[in-house]
């Protein structure tokens, strides 16, 4: 039991993050000060939120490449709304952002479920459509800081017990998502549908419906992140978060979410995002070009996929040996 725990993906990632921090601290001790580590977590919070939604989708043997475009479209809509009507309460904007994001997720889910189109094709298409809609509604113009209300920009930055609201939202979603995946019937259905779709059908689960709700969850979290992103950075434009969907998928894969579906954990996903977050924040400190982050992320993905494949083969051999033993 202890040996299995020590060799789990969560333990390996925790060790890798600790080693990274030690190496960075050997040259820049200020990087590991509590205040700076809290800032690193806050910077990584949007990635964590999107990765948790992506986790639900990948568990059902799908993928959502439209999350960054969903974030951008939702962010542009709420930014334009705030610029036009600064008096709209932040609570209303949050509800609108989550609802709009969930609606876009539902579009993906319906196309995958009812039309049986491959998820990668659906989300590549909707990714382009969502980006196009941003250009249409904005005319290619930006919504800048001076056009946003003070309350709109202040919400994610406001501090509670020393942590920004953005960090508290991420922590709350992590806790809620952990309970949802462990206890809620829909959360367990995500694992069952991805682990063995044929067996899931015989137990009464609707595979397509489970995938639909997974896309909806992913879309809702992308919508929430859309508002938090544009309000924190105080700008909205067509190409906001361009390419960020690849980083989201990387966080999931590095965190141990199997691309074949059915295997993964909330803890692993969060650690995968934090691993990338530490790298992203550390590169400028050690005078390494941020472009190396892409190479590092790609290498980490290849290693993670190889580890997942090796673990799957090892499990398969063990099952066969146990089946042969009685004979």
Helices and strands as residue ranges (DSSP letters): H 2-6, H 9-27, G 29-32, H 34-59, H 67-84, H 90-114, H 119-138, G 145-147, H 150-154, G 155-157, E 159-160, E 163-164, H 165-183, H 185-195, H 197-202, H 207-233, H 244-254, H 266-285, H 292-325
